[in-house]
Amino acid sequence: MAEKHKIVVYALSTCPYCKRTKRFLDDHKVAYEHIDVDLLDDSKQDEVLDKVEKLTGMRSFPVVVIGTEHWVGHDEQRLKKALNL
């Protein structure tokens, strides 16, 4: 799945679960885009928060998006399954 779909992680720079998710992807040499929402300027931050809430129904982090699949929270088993690891 990872070869075909763009991977995006919406995160907070200070969130330990966000850091774990990014570290997992880094350790497995998976290319991904990450957006640290708390480091964006106010208008862009509001835009991304609205997008995350529309996608997940909440404003919790990390949000992992792989193709059409997405979830909230650090979940190594789900990452392994989605990435065929």
NORFEN-V166454 format. One record per residue. N is the residue number from 1. PSI is psi in radians with two decimals (999 if undefined). OMEGA is omega in radians with two decimals (NA if undefined). D_LAST is the distance of its C-alpha to the last C-alpha in Angstrom with 2 decimals. Layout:
BEGIN
n	psi	omega	d_last
N	PSI	OMEGA	D_LAST
N	PSI	OMEGA	D_LAST
END
This chain:
BEGIN
n	psi	omega	d_last
1	-0.70	-3.07	10.09
2	-0.56	-3.12	9.76
3	-0.50	-3.02	11.94
4	-0.43	-2.97	14.56
5	2.49	3.05	14.97
6	2.47	3.13	16.28
7	2.23	3.12	14.72
8	2.36	3.05	17.49
9	2.05	3.00	17.81
10	2.20	-2.98	21.34
11	3.01	2.95	22.24
12	2.41	-3.05	25.26
13	-0.44	-3.09	25.82
14	-0.02	-3.04	26.98
15	2.11	-3.12	24.45
16	-0.58	3.12	22.54
17	-0.62	3.06	19.78
18	-0.77	3.13	19.50
19	-0.69	3.12	19.34
20	-0.72	3.14	16.53
21	-0.80	3.13	14.42
22	-0.69	3.12	15.40
23	-0.72	3.11	14.88
24	-0.83	-3.14	11.26
25	-0.74	3.10	10.72
26	-0.81	-3.12	13.14
27	-0.54	3.14	11.71
28	0.19	3.08	8.41
29	0.77	3.11	11.00
30	2.21	3.10	10.26
31	2.32	3.13	13.70
32	2.80	3.03	15.23
33	2.41	3.04	18.75
34	2.55	3.13	20.03
35	1.96	3.06	23.42
36	1.73	-2.98	25.16
37	-0.67	-3.10	27.57
38	-0.24	3.14	30.06
39	-0.06	3.12	30.66
40	2.75	3.03	31.70
41	2.84	-2.97	35.42
42	-0.82	-3.07	36.90
43	-0.72	3.12	37.09
44	-0.64	3.11	33.56
45	-0.80	3.11	32.32
46	-0.73	3.14	34.17
47	-0.80	-3.12	32.74
48	-0.69	3.09	29.09
49	-0.73	3.09	29.84
50	-0.71	3.12	31.42
51	-0.79	3.13	28.44
52	-0.77	-3.14	26.06
53	-0.69	3.10	28.61
54	-0.69	-3.11	29.02
55	-0.75	-2.99	25.29
56	-0.27	-3.08	24.69
57	0.09	-3.14	28.26
58	3.04	3.09	28.20
59	1.09	3.13	28.14
60	2.73	-3.05	25.47
61	2.75	-0.05	22.68
62	2.74	2.97	19.94
63	2.15	3.13	19.37
64	2.25	3.11	16.03
65	2.12	3.07	16.53
66	1.83	-3.07	14.06
67	-2.16	3.12	16.38
68	-0.08	3.14	18.51
69	2.47	3.08	16.32
70	2.71	3.08	17.26
71	2.87	3.13	17.70
72	2.34	3.05	19.56
73	2.78	3.09	18.49
74	2.05	-3.09	15.80
75	1.62	-3.06	13.30
76	-0.66	3.14	10.18
77	-0.72	3.12	9.38
78	-0.68	3.07	10.05
79	-0.82	3.14	8.08
80	-0.77	-3.13	4.74
81	-0.82	-3.10	6.47
82	-0.52	-3.08	7.97
83	0.04	-3.11	5.48
84	0.81	3.14	3.82
85	999	NA	0.00
END
